Amino acid sequence: MFDYSHQPEIWIQLLGIAAFMVLVMDTPLWDRAIRWLRIPFKPFTCPKCMAFWISLVYFQDKFSDPLYTVFLSAITGAVAGIIDNQTQVYNG
């Protein structure tokens, strides 16, 4: 039914998506893209939700099982939250 033989590369992709979304959200690149596209609101406000939705679309294209896709996307969002918390600089 389901071929899980490519598990190691899935986890590398998951970490890559999470790290890239944190990088995009922490740099001014995201704000510039929103202004350039003239979007009146910011569709994603934190790296967790952006990583979840981007990975949901990405993994849905790779797998036919929706439950497995949501599971991987939830893990991606959680990992993005952990990366974001660990990379924050506290001025206090």
FENPE-V33713 format. One record per residue. N is the residue number from 1. RES is the residue in one letter. SS is DSSP state (@ for helix, = for strand, . for the rest). PHI is phi in degrees with one decimal (NA if undefined). D_FIRST is the distance of its C-alpha to the first C-alpha in Angstrom with 1 decimal. Layout:
N,RES,SS,PHI,D_FIRST
N,RES,SS,PHI,D_FIRST
This chain:
1,M,.,NA,0.0
2,F,.,-133.3,3.8
3,D,.,-101.8,6.8
4,Y,.,-102.7,9.8
5,S,.,-73.9,12.3
6,H,.,-106.4,14.5
7,Q,@,-59.8,15.5
8,P,@,-58.9,19.3
9,E,@,-72.1,19.7
10,I,@,-65.0,18.0
11,W,@,-68.6,20.7
12,I,@,-68.3,23.4
13,Q,@,-65.2,22.5
14,L,@,-60.9,22.6
15,L,@,-64.5,26.0
16,G,@,-65.1,27.2
17,I,@,-63.7,26.6
18,A,@,-61.8,28.2
19,A,@,-65.3,31.2
20,F,@,-67.5,31.7
21,M,@,-66.6,31.8
22,V,@,-64.7,34.4
23,L,@,-62.6,36.4
24,V,@,-63.3,36.4
25,M,@,-74.0,37.5
26,D,@,-86.1,40.2
27,T,.,-102.9,41.9
28,P,.,-70.5,43.9
29,L,@,-58.8,41.5
30,W,@,-65.5,39.6
31,D,@,-64.9,43.0
32,R,@,-65.2,44.2
33,A,@,-64.1,41.1
34,I,@,-64.3,41.6
35,R,@,-66.7,45.3
36,W,@,-65.7,44.7
37,L,@,-80.4,42.3
38,R,.,57.5,44.8
39,I,.,-86.0,42.4
40,P,.,-72.7,44.6
41,F,.,-138.3,42.3
42,K,.,-93.6,40.0
43,P,.,-64.7,36.4
44,F,.,-122.6,35.1
45,T,.,-108.1,37.6
46,C,.,-142.5,35.8
47,P,@,-63.7,33.3
48,K,@,-64.1,30.9
49,C,@,-72.2,30.4
50,M,@,-65.5,30.4
51,A,@,-64.4,27.8
52,F,@,-61.2,25.6
53,W,@,-71.1,25.8
54,I,@,-65.9,25.7
55,S,@,-69.3,22.6
56,L,@,-61.7,21.0
57,V,@,-66.5,21.6
58,Y,@,-64.2,20.7
59,F,@,-72.3,17.3
60,Q,@,-65.5,16.5
61,D,@,-71.3,17.1
62,K,@,-86.6,14.7
63,F,.,-123.6,11.6
64,S,.,-95.3,10.4
65,D,.,-86.7,10.0
66,P,@,-66.4,13.8
67,L,@,-67.4,14.1
68,Y,@,-64.7,13.0
69,T,@,-64.0,15.3
70,V,@,-65.5,18.1
71,F,@,-60.5,17.8
72,L,@,-64.5,18.2
73,S,@,-68.5,21.0
74,A,@,-65.4,22.8
75,I,@,-63.9,22.8
76,T,@,-61.1,24.2
77,G,@,-63.2,26.9
78,A,@,-65.8,27.9
79,V,@,-64.7,28.2
80,A,@,-62.9,30.2
81,G,@,-64.4,32.5
82,I,@,-65.6,33.0
83,I,@,-61.7,33.9
84,D,@,-63.2,36.2
85,N,@,-65.4,38.0
86,Q,@,-77.2,38.5
87,T,@,-99.7,39.9
88,Q,.,-71.9,42.4
89,V,.,-100.5,46.0
90,Y,.,-97.3,48.2
91,N,.,-103.2,51.9
92,G,.,-152.3,53.5
